[in-house]
Amino acid sequence: MYNLQIIEERIISIAKKMGLSKNKLLINTGLNKSVFDNMKKGQIPSVDKIHKIADYLDCSVDYLLGRTDNPEINK
């Protein structure tokens, strides 16, 4: 299973480097607050949502999921 804390931390970290808040990221990707709320409840976001976030943040899905420490792999 994936570590939801790692996923959230990586999303927030890259967003901050881009000068984005969580809310601005969600608005720009067309997602809603429930993405982060559901992660806090132990629910992993759908593949579509993770893919949308990875594309917007210009990193790999594998990086967001904690499968690699290199955001450029499998982009």
QUIQUIRA-V123234 format. One record per residue. N is the residue number from 1. RES is the residue in three letters. SS is DSSP state (helix for helix, strand for strand, loop for the rest). OMEGA is omega in degrees with one decimal (NA if undefined). D_LAST is the distance of its C-alpha to the last C-alpha in Angstrom with 1 decimal. Layout:
((N	RES	SS	OMEGA	D_LAST) (N	RES	SS	OMEGA	D_LAST))
This chain:
((1	MET	loop	-179.4	21.5) (2	TYR	loop	179.2	19.0) (3	ASN	loop	-176.2	20.4) (4	LEU	helix	178.3	20.6) (5	GLN	helix	178.2	21.7) (6	ILE	helix	-179.6	18.6) (7	ILE	helix	-179.0	16.4) (8	GLU	helix	-179.9	18.8) (9	GLU	helix	-178.9	19.1) (10	ARG	helix	177.8	15.5) (11	ILE	helix	-177.6	15.3) (12	ILE	helix	-179.4	18.6) (13	SER	helix	-179.9	17.9) (14	ILE	helix	178.7	15.0) (15	ALA	helix	178.9	17.1) (16	LYS	helix	178.1	20.1) (17	LYS	helix	178.5	18.5) (18	MET	loop	-179.4	18.0) (19	GLY	loop	-177.8	21.6) (20	LEU	loop	170.1	21.0) (21	SER	loop	175.8	23.1) (22	LYS	helix	-178.1	22.0) (23	ASN	helix	179.7	24.2) (24	LYS	helix	176.8	22.8) (25	LEU	helix	-178.9	19.2) (26	LEU	helix	178.3	20.6) (27	ILE	helix	-176.8	22.7) (28	ASN	helix	179.2	19.9) (29	THR	helix	179.4	17.7) (30	GLY	loop	178.8	20.9) (31	LEU	loop	179.3	21.0) (32	ASN	loop	-174.3	24.1) (33	LYS	loop	-177.4	25.4) (34	SER	helix	178.1	25.6) (35	VAL	helix	-179.6	21.9) (36	PHE	helix	177.8	22.9) (37	ASP	helix	-179.6	26.5) (38	ASN	helix	176.5	25.4) (39	MET	helix	177.6	23.3) (40	LYS	helix	179.3	26.5) (41	LYS	loop	177.6	28.3) (42	GLY	loop	-179.1	26.0) (43	GLN	loop	178.8	24.1) (44	ILE	loop	177.3	20.3) (45	PRO	loop	179.0	18.8) (46	SER	loop	177.8	18.0) (47	VAL	helix	180.0	14.7) (48	ASP	helix	-179.1	15.0) (49	LYS	helix	178.2	15.6) (50	ILE	helix	179.7	12.9) (51	HIS	helix	179.1	10.4) (52	LYS	helix	178.9	12.4) (53	ILE	helix	179.7	12.5) (54	ALA	helix	178.2	8.8) (55	ASP	helix	-178.5	8.6) (56	TYR	helix	-179.3	11.8) (57	LEU	helix	179.0	11.1) (58	ASP	loop	176.3	8.0) (59	CYS	loop	-179.0	6.3) (60	SER	loop	174.1	4.6) (61	VAL	helix	179.2	7.4) (62	ASP	helix	178.4	8.5) (63	TYR	helix	-179.6	9.3) (64	LEU	helix	-178.4	11.2) (65	LEU	loop	178.9	12.9) (66	GLY	loop	179.9	14.0) (67	ARG	loop	176.6	12.8) (68	THR	loop	176.1	11.6) (69	ASP	loop	179.9	12.9) (70	ASN	loop	-178.0	10.1) (71	PRO	loop	-176.7	7.9) (72	GLU	loop	-175.4	5.7) (73	ILE	loop	175.6	5.5) (74	ASN	loop	-179.1	3.8) (75	LYS	loop	NA	0.0))
